[in-house]
Amino acid sequence: MFETTLGWGWGRKHPVATGLRVLLYAIVLVVFCGPLVSVFAGAFDNAADPSKMSLYPRDPTLENFQVAAEQGLWRYFFNSVVIAGGALLLQVSVSVFAAYALARRRFRGQALVLLAILSTMMLPEEVIAIPLSLVIGDLPVLGLDLRGTVLGVILPLGGWGFSIFVLSEFMKEIPRQLEEAARCDGASELRIFGQIILPLCKPGIGVIVIFGFNMIWDQYLLPLIVARTPDDYTLTVALASLRSDPLVGPGALLAGALLALLPSLIVYLAFQRAFLSGLVAGAVKG
């Protein structure tokens, strides 16, 4: 790889090329795995120091998790799970229907709809924070105040341009002959959608589930805007607010950070096969 990339004439087994390869692997491991290992070690370390990277607990203990529980991190974790589960379900539902309409149907104004969806991917959440706060406080038409409710967080996250765009690209690759043959056999629109299109989109759905869950789980500004009291915080917001609490040590914060990491890992492991299939399919199309 090095000799090809850098234009050097070394063979694959040349000592210099091997040394550079090992050095690159070591840098990648430190950069990507170092923070994860440090969080894991600090969560079980009674002498955790966030300013120093530690690869193992120097004074092993479970007391950090007890302190984290006393600070209510499990309640914040429950808030995060409810919001992430509800928002992800809504986001996937919206994405499959919107992608189906954009990829498999033609209607007036379709280009404008696609442009509007793509434009939402270009706006930082800080830019729309104030307008979003006004909408959540006085929902148009219904006149509802969603502040202090989980719906106030779930509804704005129900549509994500990235998920719609990715899934619509998958659906465009499905041969139209399958759809036309099913229609000739008398299949309804709903049956074509549910029994032909959706099963073929499992890799794409796996991709949007993983990326969508991480996007929702990492939300900070929106849950902070919607919350009326600290009891409404999600785990991400709570961890940030507890940083300045003198009663909470770095070990308890790292225990909370480890707790925040677990759902993302579980979702990735659950959908990794579909995720990898989606990446392979995208690479082949590219």
Backbone bond lengths (Angstrom), bond angles and torsions (degrees), N, CA, C in turn:
res aa  C-N    CA-C-N  psi(-1)  N-CA   C-N-CA  omega(-1)  CA-C   N-CA-C  phi
1 M - - - 1.459 - - 1.532 110.83 -
2 F 1.356 115.01 -45.00 1.459 118.68 -177.80 1.519 112.23 -67.20
3 E 1.369 114.08 -42.35 1.448 116.78 -178.27 1.519 111.21 -66.23
4 T 1.339 117.46 -31.90 1.460 121.11 178.61 1.516 110.71 -75.14
5 T 1.340 116.33 -45.16 1.453 120.71 -176.72 1.521 112.58 -68.49
6 L 1.326 115.80 -43.71 1.454 120.02 -175.20 1.513 113.47 -92.52
7 G 1.317 115.99 -6.15 1.453 118.90 178.43 1.510 112.99 77.82
8 W 1.341 117.37 17.99 1.444 120.81 178.54 1.528 109.29 -85.71
9 G 1.317 115.99 152.42 1.447 119.67 -175.08 1.518 114.36 -91.63
10 W 1.351 117.23 20.48 1.449 118.67 -178.92 1.524 110.60 -75.39
11 G 1.338 113.76 149.00 1.449 119.07 172.36 1.521 109.61 -80.25
12 R 1.328 115.25 171.33 1.466 120.21 -176.60 1.523 112.00 -62.94
13 K 1.372 116.31 -31.88 1.460 119.55 -176.52 1.523 112.74 -97.61
14 H 1.331 117.61 10.43 1.469 120.69 177.55 1.537 108.97 -63.29
15 P 1.346 118.07 136.31 1.479 120.54 -177.06 1.521 113.73 -56.25
16 V 1.341 117.72 -38.16 1.467 119.58 -179.36 1.533 110.58 -66.82
17 A 1.337 116.87 -43.36 1.466 120.22 178.88 1.521 110.67 -64.00
18 T 1.333 116.51 -40.18 1.470 120.02 178.01 1.527 111.04 -63.82
19 G 1.345 115.74 -43.06 1.462 119.63 178.71 1.514 112.41 -61.80
20 L 1.347 116.98 -43.54 1.472 120.08 178.53 1.518 111.47 -64.44
21 R 1.334 115.46 -37.12 1.469 119.11 179.33 1.527 110.55 -64.18
22 V 1.337 116.10 -44.41 1.465 120.43 179.04 1.526 110.55 -63.76
23 L 1.343 116.80 -40.35 1.466 120.94 179.21 1.526 110.87 -63.19
24 L 1.345 116.68 -41.95 1.467 120.39 179.31 1.517 110.58 -63.86
25 Y 1.348 117.14 -44.43 1.456 120.39 178.79 1.526 110.62 -60.82
26 A 1.337 116.49 -40.74 1.464 120.30 -179.68 1.530 111.01 -63.90
27 I 1.350 116.97 -41.82 1.474 120.14 178.64 1.519 110.88 -63.99
28 V 1.323 116.33 -42.86 1.470 120.10 179.53 1.531 110.52 -62.37
29 L 1.338 116.47 -43.17 1.464 119.96 179.57 1.523 111.37 -62.60
30 V 1.349 116.69 -42.87 1.471 119.88 -178.45 1.519 110.54 -66.48
31 V 1.350 116.97 -44.82 1.466 120.47 -176.11 1.513 111.75 -67.46
32 F 1.350 117.38 -43.81 1.459 119.81 -173.15 1.529 113.26 -92.42
33 C 1.321 117.62 -35.47 1.458 119.83 -176.55 1.529 112.33 -97.64
34 G 1.337 117.80 -21.41 1.464 120.59 -178.49 1.519 113.52 -56.18
35 P 1.352 119.38 -52.13 1.474 119.62 179.88 1.526 112.96 -59.75
36 L 1.331 116.85 -38.53 1.470 119.94 -179.57 1.522 110.84 -65.36
37 V 1.342 116.42 -44.85 1.463 120.65 178.93 1.522 110.57 -64.96
38 S 1.339 116.71 -38.34 1.462 120.77 179.79 1.524 111.65 -65.07
39 V 1.327 116.95 -40.64 1.471 120.52 177.62 1.525 109.92 -63.96
40 F 1.330 116.35 -44.82 1.468 120.54 -179.85 1.522 110.83 -61.78
41 A 1.338 117.14 -44.55 1.467 120.26 -179.54 1.520 111.49 -67.36
42 G 1.343 117.17 -41.85 1.463 120.57 -178.57 1.506 113.25 -66.93
43 A 1.355 117.40 -30.83 1.461 120.86 -179.26 1.524 111.64 -65.69
44 F 1.331 116.13 -26.07 1.474 120.01 -178.91 1.529 111.56 -109.66
45 D 1.332 117.02 17.39 1.460 121.19 -176.12 1.525 110.04 -112.31
46 N 1.300 116.73 124.89 1.470 120.92 179.03 1.519 111.75 -72.90
47 A 1.348 116.48 -19.07 1.472 121.00 179.70 1.520 110.21 -115.42
48 A 1.349 115.91 40.89 1.464 120.19 -177.37 1.521 110.76 -64.23
49 D 1.325 115.97 137.46 1.464 121.99 177.82 1.538 107.90 -131.14
50 P 1.346 117.33 107.78 1.472 119.63 -176.04 1.521 113.99 -66.10
51 S 1.353 117.17 -15.02 1.469 119.45 -179.98 1.520 112.11 -82.69
52 K 1.340 117.47 -9.08 1.459 121.74 -179.36 1.522 110.20 -126.57
53 M 1.322 115.29 133.50 1.461 118.76 178.41 1.516 109.78 -76.47
54 S 1.319 115.72 128.60 1.463 120.86 179.19 1.524 108.77 -122.61
55 L 1.319 116.12 136.47 1.463 120.54 -178.43 1.522 112.52 -97.51
56 Y 1.337 116.65 -6.85 1.467 120.04 179.32 1.534 108.61 -156.99
57 P 1.336 118.17 154.31 1.471 120.91 178.46 1.531 110.40 -70.67
58 R 1.340 115.83 121.24 1.459 118.61 179.30 1.526 111.38 -78.25
59 D 1.336 116.55 -29.86 1.474 121.47 177.21 1.528 107.22 -132.29
60 P 1.331 118.15 82.12 1.474 121.32 -172.29 1.526 112.80 -58.58
61 T 1.328 116.03 137.89 1.455 122.04 178.58 1.528 110.11 -162.61
62 L 1.354 115.31 158.65 1.473 120.82 173.91 1.527 110.80 -108.09
63 E 1.342 115.50 5.05 1.464 119.74 -175.50 1.531 111.99 -64.35
64 N 1.346 117.07 -28.49 1.465 119.59 -179.96 1.531 111.58 -59.52
65 F 1.331 116.36 -37.69 1.468 119.89 179.59 1.531 110.78 -70.82
66 Q 1.350 116.59 -32.29 1.455 119.63 177.04 1.533 110.73 -67.43
67 V 1.337 116.25 -43.02 1.475 120.08 177.47 1.534 110.16 -63.63
68 A 1.345 116.14 -40.81 1.468 119.42 178.89 1.524 110.83 -62.36
69 A 1.353 116.52 -39.94 1.465 119.66 178.84 1.524 111.10 -65.91
70 E 1.348 117.15 -38.93 1.477 120.44 178.62 1.529 111.84 -64.15
71 Q 1.335 116.84 -26.71 1.472 120.84 178.89 1.531 111.35 -85.84
72 G 1.333 117.33 3.57 1.464 120.84 174.82 1.517 114.76 82.37
73 L 1.338 117.02 20.69 1.469 117.76 -178.07 1.522 112.60 -65.69
74 W 1.331 117.14 -27.43 1.473 118.47 177.50 1.536 110.50 -67.30
75 R 1.323 116.86 -35.29 1.470 119.25 177.48 1.538 109.79 -66.67
76 Y 1.313 116.42 -41.84 1.465 119.47 177.61 1.540 110.56 -66.25
77 F 1.327 115.48 -36.20 1.463 119.72 176.97 1.537 109.89 -62.35
78 F 1.335 117.12 -42.68 1.466 120.91 177.93 1.529 110.38 -61.90
79 N 1.344 117.11 -42.78 1.478 119.86 177.14 1.531 110.43 -57.82
80 S 1.336 116.03 -43.33 1.472 120.15 -179.08 1.513 111.46 -64.26
81 V 1.344 116.38 -41.73 1.471 119.89 -178.82 1.529 110.85 -64.03
82 V 1.334 116.79 -44.05 1.477 120.32 179.90 1.522 110.26 -62.32
83 I 1.332 116.67 -46.53 1.470 120.48 -178.77 1.534 110.72 -66.38
84 A 1.325 116.98 -44.38 1.473 119.57 -178.42 1.522 111.05 -65.16
85 G 1.345 116.84 -41.93 1.458 119.81 -179.85 1.525 111.97 -64.73
86 G 1.338 116.42 -47.55 1.459 120.15 -179.35 1.522 112.47 -66.17
87 A 1.328 116.75 -44.45 1.473 120.49 -178.29 1.524 111.21 -67.43
88 L 1.350 116.38 -38.02 1.475 118.77 -179.94 1.524 110.73 -67.32
89 L 1.328 116.70 -42.22 1.465 120.01 178.17 1.527 110.61 -60.55
90 L 1.331 116.23 -45.13 1.465 120.14 179.28 1.525 110.90 -66.22
91 Q 1.332 116.60 -41.13 1.471 120.51 -177.56 1.531 111.59 -65.16
92 V 1.331 117.28 -43.32 1.465 120.20 179.10 1.533 110.34 -65.47
93 S 1.334 116.81 -41.32 1.472 120.52 179.46 1.525 110.64 -62.09
94 V 1.323 116.71 -47.97 1.466 120.54 179.13 1.529 110.63 -62.19
95 S 1.328 116.29 -40.06 1.464 120.26 -175.65 1.525 111.96 -66.42
96 V 1.344 117.70 -43.25 1.469 119.22 -177.07 1.528 111.01 -67.23
97 F 1.318 116.97 -39.79 1.464 118.97 179.92 1.535 111.11 -71.13
98 A 1.331 116.67 -43.82 1.466 120.02 179.77 1.530 111.09 -65.56
99 A 1.337 116.11 -41.41 1.469 119.59 179.72 1.520 110.71 -65.74
100 Y 1.331 117.04 -38.71 1.463 120.46 178.35 1.530 110.91 -61.51
101 A 1.318 115.89 -43.99 1.471 119.44 179.74 1.533 111.10 -64.69
102 L 1.320 116.65 -40.61 1.475 119.89 -177.25 1.529 112.41 -74.53
103 A 1.343 116.57 -35.87 1.460 119.77 -173.90 1.520 113.55 -89.81
104 R 1.325 117.70 -31.76 1.467 119.59 -171.31 1.521 113.63 -112.81
105 R 1.312 118.14 -5.43 1.463 120.35 -177.87 1.512 109.67 -128.63
106 R 1.333 115.85 160.23 1.455 122.28 176.48 1.521 108.36 -121.64
107 F 1.300 117.33 130.40 1.471 121.16 179.03 1.523 109.38 -148.66
108 R 1.316 115.64 160.66 1.460 120.95 -177.51 1.551 109.95 -67.69
109 G 1.306 114.68 134.06 1.469 119.34 179.78 1.523 113.40 83.43
110 Q 1.334 117.02 12.82 1.471 119.99 -177.26 1.532 111.88 -61.56
111 A 1.332 116.02 -39.48 1.468 119.19 -179.56 1.528 110.90 -64.76
112 L 1.342 116.50 -37.80 1.466 119.51 178.99 1.526 111.25 -67.38
113 V 1.343 116.17 -38.88 1.466 119.43 177.75 1.521 110.56 -62.59
114 L 1.347 115.77 -44.77 1.470 119.45 179.26 1.526 110.55 -63.43
115 L 1.337 117.24 -39.73 1.465 120.54 178.51 1.525 111.15 -63.94
116 A 1.339 116.25 -39.85 1.472 119.96 179.12 1.526 110.57 -64.96
117 I 1.334 116.22 -40.72 1.472 119.90 179.07 1.522 110.77 -64.38
118 L 1.337 116.12 -44.51 1.469 119.33 179.98 1.529 111.57 -65.99
119 S 1.331 117.17 -33.92 1.467 120.02 -178.48 1.524 111.80 -65.04
120 T 1.360 116.81 -28.18 1.472 118.67 178.59 1.523 111.73 -66.64
121 M 1.348 116.60 -21.31 1.464 119.91 179.63 1.519 111.43 -78.70
122 M 1.330 116.92 -14.16 1.463 120.37 -174.26 1.531 112.33 -99.75
123 L 1.335 117.56 -6.35 1.462 120.39 -176.96 1.520 110.06 -97.93
124 P 1.327 118.32 117.80 1.471 119.87 174.65 1.520 110.42 -63.43
125 E 1.337 115.58 145.28 1.462 118.80 -176.66 1.528 111.82 -63.87
126 E 1.346 117.18 -24.49 1.465 118.75 178.41 1.528 111.17 -64.91
127 V 1.353 116.74 -30.27 1.461 120.69 -178.29 1.522 111.42 -69.50
128 I 1.329 116.73 -36.87 1.465 120.06 -176.40 1.522 112.31 -99.41
129 A 1.321 117.70 10.21 1.466 120.71 -175.25 1.526 111.50 -61.26
130 I 1.338 117.89 -47.50 1.467 120.28 -177.02 1.528 111.40 -68.92
131 P 1.369 119.89 -49.38 1.471 118.26 176.55 1.524 112.56 -58.19
132 L 1.339 116.48 -39.01 1.459 119.94 179.74 1.524 111.27 -64.61
133 S 1.324 116.03 -38.25 1.461 120.15 178.13 1.527 110.92 -62.48
134 L 1.350 116.44 -39.10 1.466 119.98 179.38 1.525 111.21 -67.29
135 V 1.348 115.87 -40.24 1.470 119.91 -179.53 1.528 110.43 -66.24
136 I 1.339 116.47 -42.78 1.470 119.60 -179.79 1.526 110.71 -64.91
137 G 1.309 117.15 -34.66 1.469 120.33 -179.88 1.510 113.40 -75.14
138 D 1.330 118.12 -22.58 1.468 121.49 179.61 1.517 107.69 -148.32
139 L 1.339 116.13 82.61 1.467 121.44 -174.32 1.524 109.95 -61.24
140 P 1.343 117.17 124.48 1.468 120.22 -177.69 1.529 112.30 -55.22
141 V 1.319 115.12 146.38 1.465 125.35 179.27 1.526 110.90 71.76
142 L 1.331 117.48 -56.37 1.465 120.26 -177.42 1.524 112.19 -78.70
143 G 1.329 117.22 -25.48 1.463 120.99 179.12 1.515 114.15 65.47
144 L 1.342 117.40 30.08 1.462 121.01 -178.29 1.521 111.04 -92.81
145 D 1.321 115.65 147.96 1.458 122.04 174.57 1.528 107.75 -101.83
146 L 1.337 116.76 110.40 1.465 120.85 -175.70 1.513 112.81 -96.67
147 R 1.327 118.08 5.56 1.460 119.03 179.07 1.530 110.55 -67.59
148 G 1.323 115.35 135.81 1.462 120.06 -178.34 1.521 113.14 85.43
149 T 1.346 117.50 7.58 1.468 121.01 178.22 1.525 109.91 -121.22
150 V 1.336 115.64 156.59 1.472 118.88 177.94 1.523 111.05 -69.39
151 L 1.336 117.23 -27.70 1.468 119.75 178.36 1.526 111.53 -63.86
152 G 1.326 116.63 -29.27 1.455 120.02 178.03 1.519 112.70 -62.56
153 V 1.329 116.91 -26.42 1.466 121.12 177.24 1.528 110.68 -94.08
154 I 1.339 115.53 -39.38 1.472 119.77 -174.13 1.529 111.68 -67.46
155 L 1.325 118.05 -45.55 1.469 120.09 -174.07 1.538 113.05 -61.32
156 P 1.353 120.07 -47.43 1.478 118.12 178.51 1.525 114.04 -63.07
157 L 1.335 117.04 -23.54 1.463 120.37 -179.32 1.532 112.13 -91.52
158 G 1.318 116.55 -1.68 1.467 120.54 -176.37 1.514 113.42 -67.69
159 G 1.317 118.62 -25.04 1.459 121.56 177.53 1.518 110.34 -121.39
160 W 1.318 116.28 126.86 1.475 120.39 -179.86 1.524 107.67 -133.22
161 G 1.325 116.08 121.90 1.457 121.03 -176.52 1.512 113.25 -56.98
162 F 1.320 117.19 -37.42 1.467 120.86 -179.06 1.525 111.11 -60.36
163 S 1.333 117.48 -46.78 1.467 120.83 -178.53 1.524 110.71 -64.32
164 I 1.323 116.87 -43.08 1.469 120.04 -179.38 1.522 110.32 -63.75
165 F 1.318 116.15 -43.79 1.466 120.35 -178.20 1.535 111.23 -64.46
166 V 1.347 117.34 -47.05 1.467 120.97 -178.91 1.521 110.88 -61.76
167 L 1.328 116.26 -45.46 1.458 119.57 -177.29 1.530 111.93 -69.29
168 S 1.317 117.12 -36.03 1.479 119.39 178.38 1.533 110.49 -65.00
169 E 1.338 117.52 -34.32 1.462 120.24 177.59 1.534 110.73 -66.96
170 F 1.332 117.07 -37.19 1.465 120.09 175.55 1.524 110.62 -64.13
171 M 1.321 116.43 -44.33 1.465 119.98 -176.38 1.523 111.90 -67.74
172 K 1.333 117.45 -29.39 1.468 120.10 178.89 1.527 111.79 -64.28
173 E 1.345 117.04 -26.61 1.461 120.83 -176.98 1.525 112.82 -82.31
174 I 1.324 118.32 -9.08 1.469 120.60 179.45 1.525 108.80 -75.81
175 P 1.335 118.54 126.16 1.468 120.40 -177.66 1.532 112.25 -57.87
176 R 1.319 115.93 133.59 1.467 120.33 -179.15 1.531 111.59 -70.17
177 Q 1.354 116.48 -18.36 1.458 119.12 179.25 1.528 111.64 -61.53
178 L 1.345 116.49 -34.21 1.467 119.52 178.72 1.524 110.49 -62.20
179 E 1.317 115.25 -43.97 1.459 120.98 -179.41 1.532 110.90 -66.40
180 E 1.322 116.21 -43.02 1.463 120.16 -178.33 1.527 111.24 -67.45
181 A 1.350 116.76 -37.95 1.468 119.89 178.51 1.529 110.66 -65.08
182 A 1.336 116.11 -41.42 1.465 119.52 178.42 1.526 111.21 -65.10
183 R 1.317 116.75 -37.62 1.461 120.44 179.56 1.539 110.26 -67.24
184 C 1.334 116.72 -37.52 1.468 120.55 177.24 1.531 111.12 -65.22
185 D 1.354 116.58 -29.73 1.468 120.75 177.94 1.512 112.37 -81.41
186 G 1.334 116.66 2.16 1.467 120.33 177.07 1.513 114.83 90.93
187 A 1.319 117.93 12.64 1.467 119.94 179.77 1.529 110.15 -70.07
188 S 1.321 115.16 139.46 1.469 120.19 178.49 1.521 109.85 -76.31
189 E 1.333 115.31 168.01 1.459 120.45 179.12 1.528 111.38 -61.31
190 L 1.330 115.33 -40.48 1.465 119.94 -179.44 1.529 110.95 -66.56
191 R 1.333 117.25 -37.72 1.464 120.40 179.74 1.532 110.64 -69.75
192 I 1.314 116.93 -39.11 1.478 119.84 176.71 1.523 110.27 -60.98
193 F 1.330 114.72 -43.09 1.468 119.91 -179.33 1.532 111.59 -65.67
194 G 1.350 115.49 -46.11 1.468 119.26 -172.81 1.514 114.49 -81.95
195 Q 1.340 118.19 -31.56 1.463 120.24 -173.07 1.526 113.54 -106.08
196 I 1.319 117.61 -12.84 1.470 119.13 -179.52 1.529 111.81 -117.72
197 I 1.324 116.37 -54.26 1.464 119.83 -173.91 1.532 111.52 -72.55
198 L 1.337 116.99 -51.66 1.468 119.59 -174.94 1.530 113.60 -60.71
199 P 1.354 120.07 -46.20 1.474 118.28 179.62 1.529 113.20 -59.29
200 L 1.336 116.64 -31.84 1.467 119.30 -179.94 1.527 112.23 -77.84
201 C 1.329 116.68 -10.07 1.477 120.67 -177.96 1.522 112.83 -101.93
202 K 1.347 117.47 13.56 1.471 118.97 -177.33 1.529 112.72 -57.02
203 P 1.363 120.20 -42.38 1.476 118.36 177.59 1.527 112.14 -60.48
204 G 1.327 116.78 -41.80 1.466 119.70 179.07 1.513 112.05 -65.45
205 I 1.342 116.55 -38.76 1.473 119.96 178.32 1.530 109.98 -65.92
206 G 1.348 116.75 -38.23 1.468 119.46 176.33 1.512 112.03 -60.54
207 V 1.324 116.56 -39.11 1.472 120.67 179.32 1.527 110.90 -64.98
208 I 1.346 116.51 -46.72 1.473 117.76 -176.34 1.526 111.59 -72.78
209 V 1.345 117.06 -26.37 1.475 118.70 176.55 1.527 109.95 -66.03
210 I 1.332 117.34 -46.06 1.468 120.23 -177.79 1.529 111.21 -66.56
211 F 1.335 116.51 -49.46 1.462 118.56 -179.52 1.532 111.53 -68.19
212 G 1.338 116.07 -38.33 1.467 119.53 -179.97 1.512 112.34 -65.42
213 F 1.347 116.75 -42.04 1.463 119.74 179.74 1.526 110.76 -63.14
214 N 1.322 116.61 -45.47 1.471 119.10 179.81 1.517 111.62 -62.94
215 M 1.342 117.35 -39.46 1.458 120.17 178.27 1.537 110.95 -62.51
216 I 1.335 116.16 -44.20 1.470 120.27 -179.28 1.529 110.82 -68.90
217 W 1.330 115.88 -44.96 1.468 120.46 -176.68 1.531 111.55 -63.16
218 D 1.318 117.51 -32.53 1.468 121.33 -177.44 1.522 113.29 -85.81
219 Q 1.327 118.18 -0.91 1.460 120.16 -177.33 1.526 111.37 -58.49
220 Y 1.304 114.88 133.57 1.473 119.63 178.54 1.533 111.58 -122.00
221 L 1.337 116.22 -51.33 1.455 120.04 -173.42 1.526 112.51 -66.99
222 L 1.343 116.73 -45.16 1.473 119.80 -177.08 1.537 112.40 -62.80
223 P 1.351 119.62 -50.25 1.479 118.21 177.07 1.528 112.73 -60.31
224 L 1.337 116.79 -31.23 1.464 119.98 178.86 1.536 110.59 -69.43
225 I 1.344 116.81 -37.95 1.465 120.90 178.72 1.524 111.12 -67.61
226 V 1.327 116.25 -40.82 1.466 120.94 -174.42 1.529 111.92 -75.75
227 A 1.334 117.79 -31.97 1.468 121.45 -173.89 1.525 111.82 -62.29
228 R 1.330 115.68 136.10 1.471 120.96 172.75 1.531 110.91 -94.29
229 T 1.316 115.61 -37.57 1.462 121.29 179.95 1.523 108.78 -131.99
230 P 1.332 118.15 164.99 1.480 119.99 176.94 1.524 113.60 -58.45
231 D 1.334 117.74 -23.20 1.465 119.40 178.43 1.519 112.21 -65.54
232 D 1.337 117.17 -19.72 1.470 120.81 -179.99 1.530 112.49 -86.35
233 Y 1.308 117.62 -4.22 1.467 120.21 -176.20 1.523 111.51 -63.68
234 T 1.334 114.34 150.46 1.467 120.16 167.17 1.532 108.03 -88.98
235 L 1.330 115.84 173.81 1.465 119.54 -177.23 1.528 111.31 -62.77
236 T 1.328 117.23 -38.04 1.469 120.59 -179.77 1.518 111.18 -62.87
237 V 1.326 116.90 -45.40 1.461 120.93 179.81 1.527 110.41 -67.87
238 A 1.337 116.12 -40.35 1.470 119.74 -178.20 1.522 111.02 -63.83
239 L 1.328 117.28 -42.75 1.469 119.91 -179.55 1.528 110.70 -61.92
240 A 1.326 116.53 -39.34 1.464 119.35 178.92 1.525 111.44 -66.53
241 S 1.332 116.90 -39.14 1.469 119.59 -178.58 1.520 112.00 -73.79
242 L 1.356 117.07 -29.98 1.469 120.21 -178.63 1.520 112.86 -77.28
243 R 1.327 117.44 -10.11 1.468 119.89 -179.96 1.519 112.22 -60.92
244 S 1.341 115.17 -31.47 1.471 118.72 -177.98 1.527 112.62 -93.41
245 D 1.335 117.51 2.71 1.468 120.80 -179.62 1.528 109.17 -83.29
246 P 1.340 118.64 118.36 1.472 119.88 -178.10 1.524 112.81 -66.71
247 L 1.342 117.88 -18.28 1.464 120.42 -179.31 1.525 112.49 -79.33
248 V 1.331 114.86 -13.40 1.474 119.17 -177.53 1.530 108.57 -106.22
249 G 1.298 116.57 117.06 1.459 121.07 179.74 1.513 112.04 -82.54
250 P 1.327 116.59 170.78 1.471 119.86 179.30 1.518 113.09 -63.34
251 G 1.336 117.22 -30.82 1.459 119.93 179.08 1.523 111.89 -63.67
252 A 1.349 116.59 -42.41 1.470 120.42 178.84 1.529 110.54 -66.34
253 L 1.334 116.96 -38.27 1.468 120.22 177.86 1.531 110.72 -64.37
254 L 1.337 116.53 -40.78 1.467 119.75 178.25 1.531 110.96 -68.75
255 A 1.338 116.88 -32.52 1.472 119.65 174.42 1.530 109.72 -63.85
256 G 1.337 115.98 -41.52 1.465 119.46 176.17 1.514 112.04 -65.69
257 A 1.339 116.95 -38.12 1.465 120.41 177.98 1.522 111.13 -64.23
258 L 1.345 115.79 -39.01 1.472 119.50 176.94 1.523 110.38 -64.30
259 L 1.325 115.42 -40.06 1.471 120.36 176.75 1.528 110.72 -61.51
260 A 1.331 116.54 -37.52 1.471 120.79 -179.78 1.526 112.41 -71.49
261 L 1.341 116.36 -24.28 1.465 119.80 -179.02 1.527 112.72 -77.32
262 L 1.328 116.33 -31.61 1.460 120.54 -170.07 1.532 114.01 -59.38
263 P 1.336 120.44 -46.99 1.480 119.00 -178.28 1.527 113.00 -58.78
264 S 1.338 117.62 -39.32 1.468 119.31 179.56 1.526 110.84 -63.73
265 L 1.344 116.62 -39.98 1.457 119.90 177.97 1.523 111.21 -65.16
266 I 1.335 116.23 -41.29 1.472 120.26 -179.62 1.530 110.48 -64.02
267 V 1.332 116.81 -43.85 1.468 119.92 179.59 1.526 110.49 -64.05
268 Y 1.331 116.50 -40.99 1.473 118.73 179.39 1.523 111.59 -63.71
269 L 1.351 116.64 -44.81 1.460 119.89 179.96 1.522 111.45 -64.51
270 A 1.331 116.47 -35.15 1.468 120.32 -179.30 1.525 112.09 -69.83
271 F 1.335 116.67 -33.14 1.466 119.90 -174.95 1.533 112.38 -114.83
272 Q 1.328 117.35 15.90 1.463 118.84 -174.56 1.526 111.87 -64.90
273 R 1.348 118.05 -36.42 1.460 119.74 -178.40 1.530 110.13 -63.85
274 A 1.339 116.33 -46.02 1.469 119.47 178.46 1.522 110.49 -66.81
275 F 1.341 116.71 -36.25 1.461 120.87 179.93 1.526 111.02 -63.56
276 L 1.343 116.94 -46.50 1.459 120.63 179.99 1.528 111.09 -66.93
277 S 1.326 116.79 -37.47 1.471 119.90 176.25 1.517 110.73 -61.58
278 G 1.360 115.55 -39.10 1.460 119.60 178.66 1.513 112.02 -65.80
279 L 1.342 116.52 -39.80 1.463 119.59 178.53 1.522 110.87 -65.69
280 V 1.339 116.67 -42.26 1.470 120.14 179.05 1.517 110.38 -63.78
281 A 1.341 116.76 -43.09 1.463 120.28 179.58 1.522 111.07 -61.96
282 G 1.357 115.75 -41.21 1.466 119.59 178.54 1.507 112.01 -65.02
283 A 1.348 116.74 -38.48 1.460 120.49 179.60 1.525 110.61 -66.66
284 V 1.347 117.15 -40.41 1.463 120.34 -179.77 1.524 110.36 -65.47
285 K 1.362 116.49 -41.37 1.465 119.61 178.72 1.515 110.61 -64.60
286 G 1.382 114.86 -40.50 1.450 117.82 -179.00 1.505 112.13 -64.03
